[in-house]
Amino acid sequence: MGTVAEHHWDTTTLLAPPASGEQRNALLILNSPLPLQPIFRRLWAAASVRFCADGGANRLYDRFVKGKDRAEEGWDAELDANEDSWLPDLVLGDLDSLRDDVRRYYEDKGVRVERDPDEFSTDLGKNVARLSRLEAASQPMPGGQYQLVIVGGLSGRLDQTIHTLHALTLLAEKEGRERVWAIGRESAAVLLAKGKHYLKIDLAAFGKTCGILPLGASEAYVTTTGLEWNLGPTDYMYPTSLATAVSTSNHLIQEDVTVETDVPVVWTMEVRGGGE
């Protein structure tokens, strides 16, 4: 038998600026409800690069300029009121969703707003391609890539959520991106490749509800530790599949979790405070 590939995931890297020599974060904001302000504030501060995919700029503007629903978002006037501290580095897409007032505001603030008319790529894909160009121009850097944090895409229409999970798969398996997270208002997701994964979960920000989704595979042989209902040969749901049984609404019982899988699966977990 060959050596099992090991991977380490630490949610604290999403929520705090990197120390010297550590992998940096790139934040990509989609046209989807933003997470509540307490966690979004930390995601933003931890990022070295911040892009808005088309209408994602509307979401940013509506919170930090227009002030929509601030009272419900965990708004802190002392920390959040300076509009200029919430300017993205780039707004990029086909710009069919970007409002005129939002475009004028960001352009007046010196933010680059660029239209890419390519009909064969999504706005998410356009922004990832731009990030790849940035990475290629800024070598060497720790790890060679940014850790990509996609904000949004996990709520609203089901087909859009599936597209986000599809994108996580393509970015990992086709484009070789080793660290891609999707963080929505209610949930977070990451693709776990074949191998053994060690996850350290900040339980103040995420949990306790979690799940393992065997999407794109007829079945997955998954073994876990750290869950209320562990999966494994002598535990529960072995194998797991959409046609038999799926571990949804599972629970984290500690911050350290292991997941070993023979095929890629999607790990999901609750974003605290975001659900009803």
Residue pairs with C-beta under 8 A, 6 or more apart in sequence:
4 195
4 196
4 260
5 193
5 194
5 195
5 196
6 195
6 196
6 197
6 198
7 192
7 193
7 195
7 196
7 197
7 198
8 197
8 198
8 200
9 179
9 190
9 197
9 198
9 199
9 200
10 199
10 200
11 199
11 200
11 201
11 202
11 205
11 206
12 200
12 202
13 22
13 23
13 25
13 46
13 147
14 25
14 42
14 43
14 46
14 147
14 149
14 181
14 183
15 39
15 42
15 43
15 46
15 202
15 205
16 42
16 45
16 46
17 45
17 46
18 24
18 25
18 46
18 48
18 142
21 142
22 142
23 142
23 143
23 145
23 146
23 147
23 179
24 47
24 48
24 49
24 141
24 142
24 146
24 147
25 43
25 46
25 47
25 48
25 49
25 146
25 147
25 148
25 149
26 47
26 48
26 49
26 50
26 51
26 131
26 146
26 147
26 148
26 149
27 43
27 44
27 47
27 49
27 50
27 51
27 149
27 151
28 51
28 52
28 53
28 56
28 124
28 127
28 128
28 131
28 148
28 149
28 150
28 151
29 50
29 51
29 52
29 53
29 56
29 57
29 59
29 60
29 88
29 151
29 152
30 53
30 55
30 56
30 123
30 124
30 150
30 151
30 152
30 153
30 164
31 53
31 54
31 55
31 56
31 58
31 59
31 97
31 123
31 152
32 56
32 59
32 151
32 152
32 153
32 154
32 155
32 156
32 160
32 184
32 185
33 59
33 152
33 155
33 156
33 184
33 185
34 40
34 59
34 60
34 63
34 73
34 151
34 152
34 185
35 43
35 151
35 183
35 184
35 185
35 271
35 274
36 73
36 74
36 185
36 271
36 273
36 274
37 63
37 70
37 73
37 74
37 75
37 76
37 80
38 74
38 273
39 183
39 205
39 271
39 272
39 273
40 151
41 76
41 79
41 80
42 205
43 149
43 151
43 183
44 50
44 86
47 149
48 146
49 89
49 131
49 134
49 146
50 88
50 89
50 90
51 88
51 89
51 90
51 91
51 92
51 127
51 130
51 131
52 60
52 88
52 90
52 91
52 92
53 92
53 93
53 123
53 124
53 126
53 127
54 91
54 92
54 93
54 94
54 95
54 96
54 97
54 98
54 123
55 93
55 97
55 98
55 99
56 91
56 123
56 151
56 152
57 88
57 91
57 98
57 102
57 103
57 106
57 113
58 97
58 98
58 99
58 102
59 152
60 86
60 88
61 99
61 101
61 102
61 105
61 106
62 68
63 69
63 70
63 73
63 86
64 80
64 83
64 86
65 83
65 105
74 273
80 86
84 109
87 106
87 109
87 110
87 111
88 106
88 111
89 111
89 112
90 111
90 112
90 113
90 114
90 127
90 130
91 98
91 103
91 106
91 111
91 112
91 113
91 114
92 113
92 114
92 116
92 123
92 126
92 127
92 130
93 115
93 116
93 123
93 126
93 127
94 115
94 116
94 117
94 118
94 119
94 123
94 126
95 103
95 113
95 115
98 113
103 113
106 113
107 113
116 126
118 126
121 129
122 163
122 167
124 150
124 153
124 164
124 167
125 167
128 148
128 171
128 175
128 177
131 146
131 148
132 175
135 141
135 144
135 145
135 146
143 178
143 179
145 177
145 178
145 179
147 179
147 180
147 181
148 171
148 177
148 179
148 180
148 181
149 181
149 183
150 164
150 167
150 168
150 180
150 181
150 182
150 183
151 183
151 184
152 182
152 183
152 184
153 160
153 161
153 163
153 164
153 167
153 182
153 184
154 161
154 164
154 182
154 183
154 184
154 185
154 186
154 187
154 188
154 189
155 161
155 184
155 185
155 186
155 187
164 182
164 189
165 182
165 189
165 191
165 213
165 215
165 266
168 180
168 182
168 189
168 190
168 191
168 266
169 191
169 215
169 216
169 264
171 177
171 180
171 191
172 178
172 180
172 191
172 193
172 264
173 193
173 264
180 190
180 191
181 188
181 189
181 190
182 188
182 189
182 190
183 271
184 271
184 274
185 271
185 274
186 270
186 271
186 274
186 275
187 268
187 269
187 270
187 271
187 274
188 206
188 268
188 269
188 270
188 271
189 266
189 267
189 268
189 269
190 266
190 267
191 264
191 265
191 266
191 267
192 259
192 261
192 264
192 265
192 266
192 267
193 264
194 261
194 262
194 263
194 264
195 260
195 261
196 258
196 259
196 260
197 258
197 259
197 260
197 261
197 267
198 256
198 257
198 258
199 226
199 256
199 257
199 258
199 259
199 267
200 255
200 256
200 257
201 207
201 252
201 255
201 256
201 257
201 269
202 255
203 252
203 255
204 272
205 271
205 272
206 252
206 269
206 270
206 271
206 272
207 251
207 252
207 269
207 270
207 272
208 251
208 252
208 253
208 270
209 249
209 250
209 251
209 252
209 269
209 270
210 227
210 250
210 251
210 252
210 267
210 268
210 269
210 270
211 246
211 247
211 248
211 249
211 250
211 267
211 268
211 269
212 220
212 222
212 224
212 231
212 240
212 246
212 247
212 250
212 259
212 265
212 266
212 267
212 268
213 246
213 248
213 265
213 266
213 267
213 268
214 220
214 222
214 239
214 240
214 241
214 242
214 246
214 263
214 265
215 242
215 265
215 266
216 264
217 241
217 263
217 264
217 265
218 241
218 243
219 239
219 240
219 241
219 243
219 244
220 239
220 240
220 241
220 261
220 262
220 263
220 265
221 238
221 239
221 261
221 262
221 263
222 231
222 232
222 237
222 238
222 239
222 240
222 247
222 259
222 260
222 261
222 262
222 265
223 230
223 231
223 232
223 233
223 235
223 238
223 258
223 259
223 260
223 261
224 230
224 231
224 232
224 235
224 257
224 258
224 259
224 260
225 257
225 258
226 252
226 253
226 254
226 256
226 257
226 258
227 247
227 250
227 251
227 252
227 253
227 257
228 250
228 251
228 252
228 253
229 235
229 236
229 247
229 250
229 251
230 236
231 237
231 238
231 240
231 247
232 238
236 247
237 244
237 245
237 246
237 247
240 246
240 247
252 269
259 265
259 267
